Structures are given as C-alpha cells and as structure tokens.
Amino acid sequence: MTESSAYNLAEIKAVIVDDQDPIRKAMKRILASMGIVNIIECFDGKEALKELSRHPDIDLILIDIYMRKVNGFDVLHYIRSRAIRADIPVIIVTGEASKEDIVKASDMGADDYIIKPFQAESMTSKVNQVLHKFYSPAPAIQKLREGDRHMMAKQIKQAAKLYQEAMELDPSSLRARHSYAVSLFRCKRIDKAISLLNENIKESATYYRNYATLADIYVYKKDYSDAIHQLSKELEYNPKQPARQNLIARLLLAQNDTVGAIEHFRETLREDVKDKEALLGIGEAFALSDDINKAVYYFKRLRRYYPNDSKSMQAIITYCIEAGELKKAEAFFREERKAHPERLDAHIYLGRFYLTTGRYAEAAQALEPVFKIDREHPEAWKVKAAIEMKQKNYQKAKDALSTVVKRSPEVETYLALAECMQRLKEFKPSIAVLHRALFIAPNNPSALFLIAQALKKSKQITKALLLYKVARKCGADPKKCNKNMKICWDYIRLRRKNAFKISA
C-alpha cells in the first residue's frame, strides 16, 4: 500500500503506449522502480486498443499522442467513451505536442501530461498524483467503481445494488442512473431501464451513452426502427465508432434503406479502409441498389485485403447471378485463379459458380487442380457431391460426402449424406448419420425432419409422427411438417380401420 491511499502499486495494471522503444523501456523502468510490475507495452495506438479490449481492468495508461495507425487522441476517446471504467487515469507523454494539443487532450479527459525528455522524479510524482486522485473518490464514485467491478465479474445483481446506492448518494449523477439502467437491462427489467435512460436524456441530451444503451435494448427487443433512431443519436455525438456504424448500417440494410447503409459503411471505411464487415456490407448494399459494378469493386477489395476469407467469393457468385451478370462473375474467378493458382478456394468457387449456373462438366473440371494438390480437400468434395446430386448420381454423391465427413465432420455434411442415403433407400444408415449430426447440434430441425422422413419411408409411422411434431417445435418448416403429419395420421387411421375389419 502507498502511504496515503487505498491502492497497492503491486496490483496496479498499467499500459505504456509509445512507438519509440527507448522511451517505452525508460517509462517501464520508472514504473517498476515505483513497484508497478504488471505492465503491458504497446508500440502504437492500434495495439493499445486491442489490449484495452482484452483487459478491461487496466488501471493506468501512459500514452504518446502522435503514432502510426491510431493516435493517442483516438485511444483517449475510446477510453472515455466506454460504459465501464471510463475514468481510469490517462497521462499524455509527448515531445511533439503543441499547447493546443495539450489543451485538447485535457478537454478530452486526460488527467495530466509529461513532456519528453522527462525526469524519473517528475513521472513518479505525476503517476502517484493521478492514482491517488483516482483511488480517493467521492462516496458515490466509489460505489460506481465497485459496481463496475461486479459488472466485469458478471455479478449483475450486486452491481445493480451498488449503482442504486450511488444514485441515492448523488441523485444528480447521470452516470449513476445510466449504469443502473445498464444493470437493469442485463437483469431483463427492460421497461424500468428505458424509463431511467429517457430521464437522463431529458436532463442532458448530449450524454450519448444513454442513446447507446437504448439502441442495444431496442435491438434486443427486435424493435429495429427505434434502434436505428437511438443509434443515429449516439453517432451524432460520438461518430468514431466503426462497430456501431456497421451495426446501424446492417439494420438499415435489413429495412431496405441502402442509401443510409452505404453512408454508414463509408463512415467506417474512413476510419479503417480495411474494415472487413464494412467492405462486405457496402458491397451488398450496392448490389441491392442494382449497382453491381460498385458491388464487385468492394468485394474485390475485400478479397485483396483478406485473401484467406472466402466471403467475397460467395458474395460475387450470389449477387452477380441475381443481377444476371454471369460473365462478370466468371471473369473474376478466372482472373483470380490465373493470378493466384496456389489459392485453392479460387478453383473451388469457380466450380461453385459453374454448379450454380448448371454447367456441371465445367464445374467438375474446375476442381481438378485442387484434387491434384489435396486429394481429400473437404470443400472440393462438397462441390463434387453437389454436382453428382444435381445429376442424380446419388451413389457418387454419397461416396464424395463420405470422404468429406472423415476430414470435416460438420452438421451440414451429415445432413447432405443422410439425404443421399435416403435417395438410395438406405433409411437405417441415414438415421445413424443424422444422430451424429444431432450429437453436434442437438434439436437441429433439419436433422429431426430427415429422421422423421426416414422413419415414415421405412413404415415406422407412429415414431415418424412424433418426430415431425418435435421437428416443427424446433423450427422445421411447419407446412412440410403438417403435410407429413397428415399423411401419417391418414395411414394410422387406415391401419386401425383395417385392423377393426379383420377382428370383426
């Protein structure tokens, strides 16, 4: 413990952020000499953001302003924008900052600043000052921080009690009311949470965390119109949030507002040109706006930045076929295959494209380079199986899928294999395969429906009837289930009628 406060330096978790190794090492030595041993070093702001997301219990940040990729202002903004532990001490350590930069950092919530080159005594003094101030708060703040610790430990009811006590100690605290509303939301007391948040908004329209939590509540309730409204208000006051920009864009896209979705995806890409979700989303938005050229442009960018992610390939197949631009899709896959023959998914997706357009011989031919490199490649065998299924070569499809499950035992593969077996009238083996699927995904509606089909076709009608009911309850197509249940009941009635005739 320090002499005058209730914190233990040995328990403090600190982050040092600077792109100069000697400066980082010097700061680390000074902190270690004070007794702070739990120290995370970050080369730039982007790395710091990752560490802060991994370790929400950080107690102290020492950060440079001007660094590559993400600067100190952005990291400070992220910290002060969090719902939990937004008030941890942040000290700016800089050699380039102007007076305006220091004022800006202070306005954004920095606790202090140190100018390079610095003396060990000066840094030690300032670190002690900010830690003492942080760990000697007013009673209401102390309750809030205790509540935050319980929230991080997922002890929601204890957190709610502490937040309520903080409200009683300081009835005017917007933060206390907001934190209490968050805990109520987590406890599923939705109406009370909404009421508290609206009270906060009446008192301070600029306290954007209220809008953020209301948006989360409305998303949870699937009230997407209200969620979009609250997200818009949140982003009006705090726009630099890629995840929230992507969320509102996705909600707008679901409501067929492609113009609004594109605008928000672009906001994300202004912050990070390589944002995966935004690149895929803006491509989908342009495709839904009938601008397939721009859609393909963004899908190509996604592929260029993330060559191991195949979502861009599938998107090009889906949207080019919908737009009737088959030549554009085929040209892309051929170019991709030619430029990167080592990327096996380029061959596989060309095969999928030909499969989708009914060109089965060309689809099979596209897979040949894959099989030469990896004879048991599961994705290639899946396409091969689909080609055989389309041509009603069920035995060959079964053989292909049997190869897949050895290497990649997934639910969808088991379902496809069971369907092949049923086409071949191998009902008992198909049920065994479907039980393996249910072991991976209990109550899978497709697996339950296919078991019911196998039981019906093998004349185990009563069991089939029961399984159709279970499949319907678990989410299988109710029309198909009801139709087959009627067939089962008709069969059972006829069987009972014939049994009665015989006994008579």
C-alpha positions in Angstrom: 0.0 0.0 0.0 1.1 3.6 -0.5 1.4 5.9 2.5 -1.8 7.9 2.0 -4.2 6.0 -0.2 -6.1 2.7 -0.6 -4.3 1.3 -3.6 -1.5 -1.2 -3.8 1.1 -0.4 -6.5 2.0 -4.1 -6.9 -1.6 -4.6 -8.0 -1.8 -1.8 -10.5 -2.1 -2.9 -14.1 -0.5 -0.3 -16.5 -0.3 0.2 -20.2 2.6 2.1 -21.8 2.0 3.2 -25.4 4.9 4.7 -27.5 6.4 3.9 -30.9 9.9 4.5 -29.6 11.5 1.5 -27.9 13.9 3.5 -25.7 11.1 5.8 -24.4 8.9 2.8 -23.6 11.7 1.0 -21.8 12.5 4.1 -19.8 8.9 4.5 -18.7 8.7 0.8 -17.8 11.9 1.1 -15.6 10.4 4.1 -13.7 7.1 2.4 -13.1 8.9 -0.8 -12.0 11.0 1.2 -9.6 7.8 2.5 -8.0 6.6 -1.0 -7.5 4.3 -1.3 -10.6 5.2 -4.6 -12.1 2.1 -5.5 -14.1 3.0 -3.5 -17.3 1.8 -4.0 -20.9 3.9 -2.4 -23.6 2.3 -1.3 -26.9 4.0 0.0 -30.0 1.1 2.1 -31.3 -2.5 3.1 -30.6 -4.0 0.2 -32.6 -2.1 -2.3 -30.4 -3.3 -0.4 -27.3 -6.9 -0.6 -28.3 -6.6 -4.4 -28.6 -5.0 -4.7 -25.2 -7.7 -2.4 -23.6 -10.4 -4.6 -25.2 -8.7 -7.8 -23.8 -8.0 -6.3 -20.4 -10.9 -4.1 -19.2 -9.4 -3.9 -15.7 -6.4 -1.7 -16.8 -5.7 0.9 -14.0 -3.3 3.4 -15.7 -2.4 4.5 -19.2 0.7 6.4 -20.3 0.5 7.3 -24.0 2.2 9.3 -26.7 0.0 11.5 -28.9 1.5 11.1 -32.4 1.9 7.4 -33.5 1.3 5.3 -36.6 -2.2 4.0 -37.4 -4.1 5.1 -34.3 -3.0 8.2 -32.3 -3.2 9.0 -28.6 -6.3 11.1 -29.0 -8.2 8.2 -30.5 -7.2 5.9 -27.7 -8.2 8.5 -25.1 -11.5 8.9 -26.9 -12.1 5.2 -26.8 -11.4 5.0 -23.0 -13.6 8.0 -22.1 -16.4 6.6 -24.3 -16.6 3.2 -22.5 -19.6 2.4 -20.4 -17.4 0.8 -17.7 -14.1 2.1 -16.2 -14.2 5.2 -18.5 -12.5 7.3 -15.8 -9.2 5.4 -15.4 -6.1 7.7 -15.2 -4.5 8.7 -18.6 -1.3 10.6 -18.7 -0.1 12.0 -22.1 3.7 11.6 -22.6 4.8 13.6 -25.6 7.7 15.5 -27.1 5.9 16.9 -30.1 2.6 18.3 -28.7 1.8 21.9 -29.0 -0.1 23.9 -26.4 -3.3 23.3 -28.4 -2.7 19.6 -28.3 -2.3 19.5 -24.5 -5.4 21.6 -24.1 -7.3 19.3 -26.4 -6.1 16.2 -24.5 -7.2 17.8 -21.3 -10.6 18.7 -22.7 -11.0 15.0 -23.8 -10.3 13.9 -20.3 -6.5 13.3 -19.9 -5.5 13.5 -16.3 -2.0 15.0 -16.8 0.8 15.3 -19.3 4.6 14.8 -19.3 6.9 16.4 -21.8 9.8 14.4 -23.3 12.6 14.2 -22.3 11.4 13.6 -18.7 12.9 13.1 -15.4 12.1 10.0 -13.3 11.1 12.1 -10.3 8.6 14.1 -12.4 7.0 10.9 -13.8 6.9 9.2 -10.4 5.2 12.3 -8.9 2.6 12.6 -11.6 1.7 8.9 -11.6 1.3 9.0 -7.8 -0.9 12.1 -8.1 -3.3 10.6 -10.6 -3.5 7.3 -8.9 -4.2 8.9 -5.5 -6.9 11.1 -7.1 -8.5 8.0 -8.8 -8.4 5.9 -5.7 -9.7 8.6 -3.3 -13.0 9.4 -4.9 -16.3 10.7 -3.5 -18.5 8.1 -2.0 -20.9 8.0 -5.0 -18.0 7.4 -7.4 -16.6 4.7 -5.1 -20.0 2.9 -5.3 -20.0 3.3 -9.1 -16.5 1.8 -9.4 -17.4 -1.1 -7.1 -20.5 -1.7 -9.3 -18.3 -1.7 -12.4 -16.0 -4.4 -10.9 -19.1 -6.5 -10.2 -20.3 -5.9 -13.8 -17.0 -7.1 -15.2 -17.3 -10.2 -13.0 -20.8 -10.7 -14.3 -22.3 -10.3 -10.8 -25.2 -8.2 -12.2 -27.5 -8.1 -9.2 -24.7 -7.0 -6.8 -23.7 -4.3 -9.4 -27.3 -3.1 -9.7 -27.5 -2.7 -5.9 -24.3 -0.7 -5.8 -25.4 1.6 -8.7 -28.7 2.2 -6.9 -26.7 3.2 -3.8 -24.6 5.6 -5.9 -27.8 7.2 -7.2 -29.0 7.7 -3.7 -25.7 9.3 -2.7 -25.7 11.6 -5.8 -29.3 11.9 -7.3 -28.0 14.3 -10.0 -25.4 11.8 -11.3 -26.2 10.9 -15.0 -23.5 8.2 -14.9 -25.1 6.5 -11.8 -28.5 6.4 -13.5 -27.1 5.2 -16.7 -25.1 2.4 -15.0 -28.1 1.4 -13.0 -30.2 1.3 -16.3 -27.5 -1.0 -17.9 -27.7 -3.4 -14.9 -31.5 -3.4 -15.1 -31.3 -4.2 -18.8 -28.9 -7.1 -18.0 -31.5 -8.3 -15.4 -34.2 -8.1 -18.1 -36.1 -5.3 -16.3 -36.5 -3.6 -19.7 -39.2 -1.0 -19.0 -37.5 0.4 -15.9 -34.2 0.7 -17.8 -35.9 2.5 -20.7 -37.6 4.9 -18.2 -34.3 5.8 -16.5 -32.5 6.3 -19.7 -35.2 8.7 -21.0 -35.0 10.6 -17.7 -31.3 11.0 -18.3 -31.8 12.2 -21.9 -34.3 14.9 -20.7 -31.6 16.3 -18.3 -28.7 16.0 -20.8 -29.3 15.3 -24.4 -25.6 15.2 -25.1 -24.8 12.2 -22.8 -24.7 9.8 -25.7 -24.2 6.6 -23.6 -28.0 6.8 -22.9 -28.7 6.5 -26.7 -26.2 3.7 -27.0 -27.9 1.6 -24.3 -31.3 2.4 -25.6 -30.2 1.2 -29.0 -28.9 -2.0 -27.5 -32.2 -2.5 -25.7 -34.3 -2.0 -28.9 -32.0 -4.4 -30.8 -32.6 -6.9 -28.1 -36.4 -6.3 -28.4 -36.1 -6.5 -32.2 -37.6 -3.1 -32.4 -35.2 -2.0 -35.2 -36.8 1.3 -36.1 -36.3 2.6 -32.6 -32.8 1.1 -32.5 -31.9 2.9 -35.7 -33.2 6.2 -34.2 -31.2 5.8 -31.0 -28.0 4.7 -32.9 -28.3 7.8 -35.1 -28.4 10.0 -32.0 -25.5 8.1 -30.4 -23.4 8.5 -33.6 -24.3 12.2 -33.9 -22.4 12.8 -30.6 -19.8 10.1 -31.0 -19.3 9.2 -34.6 -15.9 7.5 -34.5 -17.2 4.0 -33.7 -16.8 1.5 -36.5 -18.7 -1.3 -34.8 -21.7 1.0 -34.2 -21.5 2.4 -37.7 -21.6 -1.1 -39.1 -24.5 -2.1 -36.8 -26.7 0.8 -37.9 -25.8 0.1 -41.5 -26.8 -3.5 -41.1 -30.1 -2.5 -39.6 -30.8 0.0 -42.4 -29.9 -2.7 -44.9 -32.4 -5.0 -43.3 -35.0 -2.2 -43.8 -34.0 -1.8 -47.5 -32.5 1.6 -46.9 -29.4 1.0 -49.0 -28.6 4.7 -49.2 -28.4 5.1 -45.4 -26.5 1.8 -45.1 -23.9 2.9 -47.7 -23.4 6.2 -45.8 -22.6 4.5 -42.5 -20.4 1.8 -44.0 -18.4 4.6 -45.7 -18.0 6.3 -42.2 -16.4 3.0 -41.0 -14.1 2.9 -44.1 -13.0 6.4 -43.5 -11.6 5.2 -40.1 -10.3 1.9 -41.5 -10.1 1.2 -45.2 -9.7 -2.5 -44.5 -12.7 -3.0 -42.2 -13.9 -6.4 -43.2 -17.5 -6.1 -42.2 -17.9 -2.6 -43.9 -16.3 -3.8 -47.2 -18.7 -6.8 -47.4 -21.7 -4.7 -46.2 -21.1 -1.8 -48.6 -20.7 -4.3 -51.5 -24.0 -6.0 -50.5 -25.7 -2.6 -50.3 -24.6 -1.6 -53.8 -25.7 -5.0 -55.1 -29.1 -4.4 -53.6 -29.1 -1.0 -55.2 -28.6 -2.6 -58.6 -25.1 -1.2 -58.9 -23.3 -4.5 -59.5 -20.1 -2.8 -60.7 -19.5 -0.9 -57.4 -20.6 -4.1 -55.5 -17.9 -6.2 -57.2 -15.3 -3.4 -56.7 -15.8 -3.6 -52.9 -15.9 -7.4 -52.9 -12.6 -7.4 -54.9 -11.1 -5.0 -52.3 -12.2 -7.4 -49.5 -10.6 -10.3 -51.3 -7.4 -8.3 -51.8 -7.1 -7.4 -48.1 -8.2 -10.8 -46.8 -7.2 -13.5 -49.3 -7.9 -16.3 -46.8 -11.5 -15.1 -46.3 -13.9 -16.6 -48.9 -17.0 -14.4 -48.1 -16.1 -12.1 -51.0 -16.1 -15.0 -53.4 -19.5 -16.2 -52.3 -20.9 -12.7 -52.5 -19.7 -12.3 -56.1 -21.5 -15.6 -57.1 -24.7 -14.6 -55.3 -25.1 -11.1 -56.4 -23.7 -11.4 -60.0 -26.2 -14.3 -60.6 -29.0 -12.3 -59.2 -28.1 -9.4 -61.4 -27.7 -11.6 -64.5 -24.0 -10.7 -64.7 -22.7 -14.2 -65.2 -19.8 -13.2 -67.5 -18.6 -10.6 -64.9 -18.5 -13.3 -62.2 -16.8 -15.9 -64.4 -14.2 -13.3 -65.5 -13.4 -12.5 -61.9 -12.9 -16.2 -60.9 -10.8 -16.9 -63.9 -8.6 -13.9 -63.2 -8.3 -14.8 -59.6 -7.4 -18.4 -60.5 -4.8 -17.3 -63.0 -3.2 -14.7 -60.7 -3.2 -16.9 -57.6 -3.2 -20.6 -58.7 -2.0 -21.5 -55.2 -5.2 -20.3 -53.6 -7.3 -23.4 -53.8 -10.6 -21.6 -52.9 -10.4 -19.7 -56.3 -10.7 -23.1 -58.1 -13.4 -24.3 -55.7 -15.5 -21.1 -56.0 -15.2 -21.2 -59.8 -16.6 -24.8 -59.5 -19.4 -23.5 -57.3 -20.2 -20.8 -59.9 -20.5 -23.3 -62.7 -22.6 -25.6 -60.4 -25.0 -22.8 -59.6 -25.3 -22.0 -63.3 -25.9 -25.6 -64.3 -22.6 -26.2 -66.1 -21.7 -29.4 -64.3 -18.9 -30.7 -66.6 -17.1 -27.3 -66.3 -17.7 -27.4 -62.5 -16.0 -30.8 -62.2 -13.2 -29.6 -64.4 -12.6 -26.6 -62.2 -12.0 -28.8 -59.2 -9.3 -30.9 -60.8 -6.3 -28.7 -59.8 -7.5 -28.9 -56.2 -7.6 -32.7 -56.2 -4.1 -32.8 -57.7 -2.7 -30.8 -54.7 -5.0 -32.2 -52.0 -6.9 -35.4 -52.9 -9.1 -35.2 -49.8 -9.9 -31.4 -49.7 -13.3 -31.3 -48.0 -14.6 -28.1 -49.7 -13.8 -29.6 -53.1 -15.5 -32.8 -52.3 -18.6 -30.9 -51.1 -18.8 -29.3 -54.5 -18.2 -32.6 -56.2 -21.0 -34.2 -54.1 -23.4 -31.3 -55.1 -22.6 -31.8 -58.8 -23.4 -35.5 -58.5 -26.6 -34.7 -56.6 -27.8 -32.3 -59.3 -27.2 -35.1 -61.8 -29.0 -37.6 -59.6 -25.8 -39.7 -59.3 -26.7 -40.4 -55.6 -24.1 -43.2 -55.1 -21.3 -41.0 -56.3 -22.6 -38.1 -54.2 -22.7 -40.4 -51.2 -19.1 -41.6 -51.8 -18.0 -37.9 -52.1 -19.7 -36.9 -48.8 -18.3 -40.0 -47.0 -14.9 -38.6 -47.9 -15.8 -35.2 -46.5 -17.1 -36.4 -43.1 -13.8 -38.2 -42.4 -11.9 -35.0 -42.6 -14.6 -32.4 -41.8 -17.5 -33.8 -39.7 -19.9 -31.0 -39.8 -23.7 -30.9 -39.4 -24.4 -29.7 -43.0 -22.3 -32.5 -44.4 -24.1 -35.2 -42.3 -27.4 -33.8 -43.5 -26.4 -34.0 -47.1 -25.0 -37.5 -46.6 -28.2 -38.6 -45.0 -30.3 -37.2 -47.8 -28.2 -39.2 -50.3 -28.7 -42.3 -48.3 -32.5 -41.8 -48.3 -32.5 -41.3 -52.0 -30.8 -44.7 -52.2 -33.4 -46.1 -49.8 -30.8 -46.7 -47.1 -33.1 -45.5 -44.3 -31.5 -47.2 -41.3 -27.9 -46.0 -42.1 -29.2 -42.5 -42.8 -30.8 -42.3 -39.3 -27.4 -43.3 -37.7 -25.7 -40.5 -39.7 -28.4 -38.0 -38.5 -27.8 -39.0 -34.9 -24.2 -37.9 -35.4 -25.5 -34.5 -36.6 -27.7 -34.2 -33.5 -24.8 -35.0 -31.3 -23.1 -31.9 -32.7 -26.2 -29.8 -32.8 -29.0 -31.1 -30.5 -32.5 -30.3 -31.7 -31.4 -29.4 -35.2 -34.7 -29.1 -37.1 -33.4 -30.4 -40.4 -31.9 -33.5 -38.8 -35.1 -34.2 -36.9 -37.2 -33.7 -40.1 -34.9 -36.1 -42.1 -35.1 -38.7 -39.3 -38.9 -38.4 -39.5 -38.7 -38.9 -43.3 -36.6 -42.0 -42.9 -39.0 -43.4 -40.3 -42.0 -42.7 -42.5 -40.5 -44.3 -45.6 -39.5 -47.4 -43.6 -43.1 -47.6 -42.3 -42.4 -46.7 -38.7 -45.3 -44.3 -38.9 -46.0 -43.6 -35.2 -42.4 -42.7 -34.5 -42.3 -40.6 -37.6 -45.4 -38.7 -36.4 -43.8 -37.9 -33.1 -40.6 -36.8 -34.8 -42.4 -34.4 -37.2 -44.0 -32.8 -34.1 -40.6 -32.4 -32.5 -39.1 -31.1 -35.7 -41.8 -28.5 -36.1 -41.4 -27.4 -32.5 -37.6 -27.0 -33.0 -38.1 -24.8 -36.1 -38.6 -27.0 -39.2 -40.9 -25.8 -42.0 -44.4 -26.0 -40.4 -46.1 -26.6 -43.8 -43.9 -29.6 -44.6 -44.3 -31.0 -41.1 -48.1 -30.6 -41.1 -48.4 -32.1 -44.5 -46.4 -35.2 -43.5 -48.2 -35.4 -40.1 -51.5 -35.6 -42.0 -50.1 -38.4 -44.2 -49.0 -40.2 -41.0 -52.4 -39.8 -39.4 -54.2 -40.9 -42.5 -52.0 -44.0 -42.6 -52.6 -44.7 -38.9 -56.4 -44.3 -39.3 -56.5 -46.7 -42.3 -54.4 -49.2 -40.4 -56.8 -49.1 -37.5 -59.8 -49.4 -39.8 -58.3 -52.5 -41.5 -57.4 -54.0 -38.1 -61.0 -53.5 -37.0 -62.4 -55.2 -40.1 -60.1 -58.2 -39.6 -61.1 -58.5 -35.9 -64.8 -58.3 -36.9 
